[in-house]
Amino acid sequence: MADRTRPIGETRPLRDRREDTSFGEVLEYVKLYAKQETVGPLRGAGRWIAFGAAAAVAMGLGLMMILLGLLRLVQTELDRLARGSLSWAPYAIVLVITVALLAVTLTRIKKSTLNNEPN
């Protein structure tokens, strides 16, 4: 098991290092530590975000096409709703279905797993 009090790559004994440590060295150790703790996790997060964004775009386009097809279906099959004073009804029907799909989607997101790191 590695000694956690020493920076990575440091082989000098701890007491010798304390005697001649300058502000510049401390600053360099802090920079190395910050890079180690931020860059590594961000690399994994970048791929996770890229796959998530690609899936969101694909699903969004697919659902948009399905909802547009549903709108055209309602306008074609329910001819009375597509004309006159009820011409807004097909749009309202599709809007209600869209809101229902959004509600189902939001209830399926598990907030407890959003911040978990992969094993």
HELIX and SHEET records of a PDB file:
HELIX    1   1 LEU A   14  GLU A   19  1                                   6    
HELIX    2   2 PHE A   23  GLU A   77  1                                  55    
HELIX    3   3 ASP A   79  ALA A   82  1                                   4    
HELIX    4   4 GLY A   84  LEU A   86  5                                   3    
HELIX    5   5 ALA A   89  ARG A  108  1                                  20    
HELIX    6   6 LYS A  111  THR A  113  5                                   3    
END                                                                             
